[in-house]
Amino acid sequence: CWGTCCAMALGQSTDPLAAALEEIRTKHNLPGMIAGQFDTQKIHHLQSVGFRRWGSKDPLLVSHPMHLGSCTKSMTATLVAMAVDEGLLDWQTRLADVFQNDQKVTGSPWANVTVEQLLHHTSGAPANPPWSQFTDPKVPIRTHRKNVLHWWMQQPGNPEPPADAKPKFLYSNLGYMTLGAVLEELRNQTWEEQMQTRLFEPLGMRRAGFGIPSKSLGQQVPWGHIRPGGLLVAVENDNPPALGPAGTVYANMEDWIRYLQVHLRSKASSTPTLKLSEKSFKYLHQPLEGQQYAGGWIVLGRSWSEGPIYHHNGSNTYWYCVVFLAPHEGRGIFAASNFGLESAGPCDQALQWMLKNLPFDPIDPSSR
């Protein structure tokens, strides 16, 4: 159950990571923090400190779910890669190819936008639509996403630059929501259903879901927080469900790590429960020339790794999380808080502390 308590969950001050997190948390007046380090096979360190909800005495536990925000995007990209492997589409498939019977799409100047462009944020799609127009709970979620797509198709713009022009990066939640709509059109299933059956269940992510944890799991789980007027306030707010493929997954940290380990491993076959080819696995981690964004991952270089780093962060403005994966060494680190973007700095401090103070022996590539 969500209230399960264990040695890692207690955030005891005798543990160096817990002590460091508590110092960071209290310095920045955060409700709670969780951080950890893992390799391709197991979790080495996982600690939580603080409270699940400001004003309560209930501790934040490592078994509690946390909202992942835009760290959802690599999950959506992974689903798209599976669809490519199934032959349902390819990376150059256009919106007009998927929605060929939809005149609002085929007749739009955006009709030739490709899956690859959506994946890499080079489609020219606006960052966000007016989400508040697509929130009626009586409207089916697939209809909302189709309506958002139609809104985009009606927007002015010149989505087809000269052939010799370099792709222009424009981070777009709308683009990733559109990838979800593409998957829904191809499989006649909601994005949520596909995530559950093709990702969560095969990986054993039994405590993952969508939206605000407390609205589906009950009140005894963490809440997000804001700080109006300098005072912490617990809230149950989230982005509209239609945004899902761009950022509405929640999971407890052990389940999230199960997913992160897929991308930390050197090859797809190291996760046989997922139907993902080596070619598509490699594609997910390869940015376009001159870009840093791959399939839901920002690909960077860092002094603490001899290879590329896969990075992302996420926030719905009430929660925050951040992760760095170093596949060359088989090392992953993350930090999360049940507070919004103001916790980005404290979470970065937690990551830096782990890199400096937690021992780690690189994993033999042959064992991954």
NORKA-V388786 format. One line per field, one symbol per residue. phi: phi as a letter, one per 30 degrees, with the letter a starting at -180 (. if undefined). A space follows every 10 residues. Layout:
phi->???
This chain:
phi->.ddecbeddd iddddedddd dddddddchc dabbaabbcd cbccbabbbi bdbdjccddd cddddbdchd ddeddddddd ddddddidab dcecedddcd ccddcdccdc dceceedddc ibdidedbdd eddbbeddde dddedddded eddcddlbdc deecddecdb ebdedddded ddddddchbd eddddddcbd ddciddccab ideddccjdc bdcdbbbdii cdbdbcdade eedfdclbdc addddddedd deddddaddd bddcdbdddd edddccddei ccccdibccb cbddbdbdcc babaacicba babbccddci cbbbbabdbd dddddedddd ddddddccda ceddedcd
